[in-house]
Amino acid sequence: MENNTLLARWMASELSESELRELKNSPEYPTLQRIKKQFTLLESPRTNDAGILEEILNTPKSAAKKAIPLYRKTWFAAAAMVVILFGIGLFFYNQPEQLTAAYGKTYAFALPDQSQVLLNAGSKARYKSKSWVNNRDIELDGEAYFKVAKGKKFTVSTPSGKVAVMGTQFNVRSRGKRLDVVCYEGKVSVNCNNQSVILSRGQKITFNNGVTSGMTTTKAIVPEWTHAQLVFENENLAAVLKELERQYDIVLKTNATSAQLFSGSIPGDNLDAALKILCATYHLKVEKIDSGFSLSPI
């Protein structure tokens, strides 16, 4: 509905029968009815003609302003209210949906094109479902596994880079300044720090601070974390501890420092075994504390 004058006259109940009939047949009419209902709840303009006339007559000529007919005031108010309410509706319409996987949990959801997404623990995804057709972008903070519906395409944006996809299965992990992307089916395009790389099935790539050492391969057909296995490649101790905190929803404190990078698999469903692997690797001892666990050098 683009004719604000028509809207204003409708708000003021001044439409002809044919105009009103045409408006009622428009798809916007139910929304306009709700707007009019809200408008009528507001304070109505003063219509005491005698009081208005007396006020005008008692106003000094020097202070008098150009009179505006009451019906035009109503039109202006109605048109302004329509614009305001449509603006508010448009604002909420364009707000993105945010989905979160809490610590210790995963979260599965479907995109408007029926592509499937599984968020790993401690991860967030944002996208605009109402305008998905024209804005196929997902903002990812954390890790997620995507199964893209056949023939569909969208972009996954992370703080470290973007992944463009079309009909494929892939995993994206963005933690701090590190970005890991693995392609399990089809192809994905990864763009990081003005570098563009195409990954095919079984290929993966890691960027650290925008720098990569090149592509590697994997025989996995799905992300290991979807089967409670946490796989690390050249991760520092702090990053491994953070991942365990996310997966088990615990607090791990340590004063240990090590330049040794960790590569290997840690169970994501057996905390005792996970801590034993970590302690054996870094020569640590574990102690239960009120807030979680303390890890200190032996």
KAPEUR-V442479 format. One record per backbone hydrogen bond with DSSP energy under -1.0 kcal/mol. CO is the residue of the C=O (numbers start at 0). NH is the residue of the N-H. Records with the same first field share a line. If there is no record, write none. Layout:
CO = NH ; NH
This chain:
1 = 3
2 = 6
3 = 7
4 = 8
5 = 9
6 = 10
7 = 11
8 = 13
9 = 12
15 = 19
16 = 20
17 = 21
18 = 22
19 = 23
20 = 24
22 = 25
25 = 28
27 = 31
28 = 32
29 = 33
30 = 34
31 = 35
32 = 36
33 = 37
34 = 38
35 = 39
38 = 41
46 = 48
47 = 51
48 = 52
49 = 53
50 = 54
51 = 55
52 = 56
53 = 57
55 = 58
59 = 62
68 = 72
69 = 73
70 = 74
71 = 75
72 = 76
73 = 77
74 = 78
75 = 79
76 = 80
77 = 81
78 = 82
79 = 83
80 = 84
81 = 85
82 = 86
83 = 87
84 = 88
85 = 89
86 = 90
87 = 91
88 = 92
89 = 93
96 = 126
98 = 124
100 = 121
101 = 104
106 = 118
108 = 116
110 = 113
114 = 110
115 = 146
116 = 108
117 = 144
118 = 106
122 = 100
123 = 140
124 = 98
125 = 138
126 = 96
128 = 131
130 = 134
134 = 136
135 = 154
137 = 156
138 = 125
140 = 123
141 = 173
142 = 119
143 = 171
144 = 117
145 = 169
146 = 115
148 = 151
151 = 166
153 = 164
154 = 137
155 = 162
156 = 139
160 = 157
161 = 190
162 = 155
163 = 188
164 = 153
167 = 147
168 = 183 ; 184
169 = 145
170 = 181
171 = 143
172 = 179
174 = 177
176 = 208
177 = 174
178 = 206
179 = 172
180 = 204
181 = 170
182 = 201
184 = 168
187 = 198
188 = 163
189 = 196
190 = 161
191 = 194
194 = 191
196 = 189
198 = 187
199 = 202
201 = 217
202 = 182
203 = 215
204 = 180
206 = 178
207 = 210
210 = 207
215 = 203
222 = 225
223 = 226 ; 228
224 = 227
227 = 267
229 = 265
231 = 263
234 = 261
235 = 239
236 = 240
237 = 241
238 = 242
239 = 243
240 = 244
241 = 245
242 = 246
243 = 247
244 = 248
245 = 103
250 = 292
252 = 294
261 = 234
263 = 231
265 = 229
269 = 273
270 = 274
271 = 275
272 = 276
273 = 277
274 = 278
275 = 279
276 = 280
277 = 281
278 = 282 ; 283
282 = 297
284 = 295
286 = 293
288 = 291
291 = 288
292 = 252
293 = 286
295 = 284
